[in-house]
Amino acid sequence: MKKWSLLTLVFALFLVLGACGSKDSGKEDSNSGSKKETITVTNDFGIQNEDGSSDSVKDEVKVPKNPKKVVAYDMGFLDTLDTLGVKIAGVPQDSIPTYLKKYEGSEYENVGSLKEPDFEKLATIAPDVIFISGRQASLYKEFSEIAPTVYVGLDTANYIDSFKKNTELAGQIFDKEDQVKDELSKIDDTIAKVQGETKDLDKKSLIILGSEGKISAYGPASRFGLIHDVFGFKAADEGIEVSTHGQNVSYEYVLEKNPDIIFVVDRDAVVAEGASAKKDIENDIVKKTTAYKESKIIYLNPEVWYLSGGGLQSVAEMAKEVESAL
């Protein structure tokens, strides 16, 4: 009896130890799963309301490291993520630049338009992170109720610093910091090259956006102001009002300022297939300017400048395009 009792006790002890080992292993797996690393991002941006008033948002959000389901509403940031090889789950497919056309494919979810997001589709996707910018800023609360939402809009008054900040953030979130460093170094070299050529350039330039026969002008610190602020082209008018949609001007104004170089962003070419503002812009008045006479009306790639500025590919392309004016 005693012999069997001892064997039974030993056997029971093995069972208890085995059970304890399984339980501890389960806790370890559970704990490792719950320790997913996150990055705290501070969103700090302004919202322009339709009535002309403005609001501000300042909010801290925790973003998972290396998120799997990524939705991007900003085309410039999508450009950067594409360069870094980040897998994308959803994009607004109505306004994708040609060079990012692959994101129109059926393997990517269509999450609405730039100004009218499809929140039902977003809820179905259940993304790990959503990236937005100015066109979606007023809907930040709705986005953040679905997933961690990060604002990656550009500060045009500090274009390159803002662009670099967004790009470095992408590097941190997706473990691509070394690649980001290399890409930004290339862009710095390109910018320095252009600045070296414009440093002693004794010519003045004007940036205009053409849309449905009308034009608006942009100066330093504006949406397209990096032509002056970063690339070093002198402005034909230092007093242009800083506005998202530019300062409405006439063709007589263009002649009065008589720039040596005119940079044109053709909005018509973006919003309507086959459309162009060139015929309206190169009218009899503008033909009297120095820029026209010297063949220095430079038509910038509207997809890059109007839709997707602030990306690793687009900023590099912008530098190449303005250099062509030289």
ChimeraX attribute file (.defattr): number of C-alpha atoms within 10 A of each C-alpha:
attribute: neighborCount
match mode: 1-to-1
recipient: residues
	/A:1	5
	/A:2	7
	/A:3	7
	/A:4	9
	/A:5	10
	/A:6	11
	/A:7	11
	/A:8	11
	/A:9	11
	/A:10	11
	/A:11	11
	/A:12	12
	/A:13	12
	/A:14	11
	/A:15	12
	/A:16	10
	/A:17	11
	/A:18	11
	/A:19	11
	/A:20	12
	/A:21	11
	/A:22	11
	/A:23	11
	/A:24	11
	/A:25	11
	/A:26	12
	/A:27	11
	/A:28	12
	/A:29	10
	/A:30	11
	/A:31	11
	/A:32	10
	/A:33	10
	/A:34	9
	/A:35	8
	/A:36	10
	/A:37	12
	/A:38	14
	/A:39	14
	/A:40	12
	/A:41	17
	/A:42	14
	/A:43	15
	/A:44	13
	/A:45	18
	/A:46	14
	/A:47	17
	/A:48	14
	/A:49	11
	/A:50	7
	/A:51	6
	/A:52	6
	/A:53	8
	/A:54	11
	/A:55	10
	/A:56	12
	/A:57	15
	/A:58	10
	/A:59	12
	/A:60	14
	/A:61	17
	/A:62	15
	/A:63	20
	/A:64	17
	/A:65	16
	/A:66	21
	/A:67	16
	/A:68	15
	/A:69	15
	/A:70	20
	/A:71	28
	/A:72	24
	/A:73	27
	/A:74	27
	/A:75	28
	/A:76	28
	/A:77	27
	/A:78	24
	/A:79	23
	/A:80	25
	/A:81	22
	/A:82	17
	/A:83	15
	/A:84	20
	/A:85	10
	/A:86	17
	/A:87	14
	/A:88	19
	/A:89	19
	/A:90	24
	/A:91	27
	/A:92	24
	/A:93	19
	/A:94	12
	/A:95	18
	/A:96	20
	/A:97	21
	/A:98	11
	/A:99	12
	/A:100	13
	/A:101	11
	/A:102	12
	/A:103	22
	/A:104	19
	/A:105	10
	/A:106	8
	/A:107	11
	/A:108	17
	/A:109	19
	/A:110	21
	/A:111	23
	/A:112	19
	/A:113	16
	/A:114	21
	/A:115	14
	/A:116	12
	/A:117	19
	/A:118	14
	/A:119	14
	/A:120	12
	/A:121	14
	/A:122	20
	/A:123	13
	/A:124	9
	/A:125	17
	/A:126	15
	/A:127	19
	/A:128	19
	/A:129	23
	/A:130	24
	/A:131	21
	/A:132	23
	/A:133	21
	/A:134	20
	/A:135	16
	/A:136	20
	/A:137	21
	/A:138	19
	/A:139	15
	/A:140	16
	/A:141	11
	/A:142	12
	/A:143	22
	/A:144	14
	/A:145	10
	/A:146	19
	/A:147	18
	/A:148	18
	/A:149	27
	/A:150	24
	/A:151	21
	/A:152	27
	/A:153	21
	/A:154	22
	/A:155	16
	/A:156	21
	/A:157	17
	/A:158	15
	/A:159	21
	/A:160	19
	/A:161	13
	/A:162	17
	/A:163	25
	/A:164	18
	/A:165	14
	/A:166	21
	/A:167	25
	/A:168	19
	/A:169	18
	/A:170	21
	/A:171	20
	/A:172	16
	/A:173	19
	/A:174	18
	/A:175	14
	/A:176	19
	/A:177	17
	/A:178	11
	/A:179	14
	/A:180	22
	/A:181	14
	/A:182	11
	/A:183	18
	/A:184	17
	/A:185	12
	/A:186	14
	/A:187	18
	/A:188	13
	/A:189	11
	/A:190	19
	/A:191	20
	/A:192	16
	/A:193	14
	/A:194	20
	/A:195	18
	/A:196	13
	/A:197	14
	/A:198	18
	/A:199	12
	/A:200	10
	/A:201	13
	/A:202	9
	/A:203	14
	/A:204	18
	/A:205	24
	/A:206	27
	/A:207	27
	/A:208	25
	/A:209	24
	/A:210	20
	/A:211	19
	/A:212	12
	/A:213	12
	/A:214	15
	/A:215	24
	/A:216	19
	/A:217	26
	/A:218	28
	/A:219	28
	/A:220	24
	/A:221	21
	/A:222	24
	/A:223	22
	/A:224	25
	/A:225	22
	/A:226	21
	/A:227	25
	/A:228	21
	/A:229	20
	/A:230	18
	/A:231	23
	/A:232	19
	/A:233	27
	/A:234	22
	/A:235	24
	/A:236	21
	/A:237	18
	/A:238	12
	/A:239	10
	/A:240	19
	/A:241	15
	/A:242	18
	/A:243	15
	/A:244	12
	/A:245	12
	/A:246	20
	/A:247	17
	/A:248	16
	/A:249	14
	/A:250	13
	/A:251	17
	/A:252	11
	/A:253	13
	/A:254	22
	/A:255	16
	/A:256	12
	/A:257	15
	/A:258	21
	/A:259	24
	/A:260	21
	/A:261	26
	/A:262	24
	/A:263	24
	/A:264	23
	/A:265	26
	/A:266	26
	/A:267	22
	/A:268	19
	/A:269	18
	/A:270	20
	/A:271	14
	/A:272	9
	/A:273	8
	/A:274	8
	/A:275	13
	/A:276	19
	/A:277	21
	/A:278	16
	/A:279	8
	/A:280	16
	/A:281	22
	/A:282	14
	/A:283	11
	/A:284	10
	/A:285	13
	/A:286	21
	/A:287	14
	/A:288	14
	/A:289	21
	/A:290	17
	/A:291	23
	/A:292	18
	/A:293	12
	/A:294	10
	/A:295	13
	/A:296	19
	/A:297	25
	/A:298	18
	/A:299	17
	/A:300	18
	/A:301	19
	/A:302	20
	/A:303	22
	/A:304	24
	/A:305	21
	/A:306	18
	/A:307	18
	/A:308	24
	/A:309	26
	/A:310	31
	/A:311	24
	/A:312	26
	/A:313	20
	/A:314	23
	/A:315	23
	/A:316	19
	/A:317	19
	/A:318	20
	/A:319	21
	/A:320	14
	/A:321	16
	/A:322	17
	/A:323	18
	/A:324	11
	/A:325	16
	/A:326	11
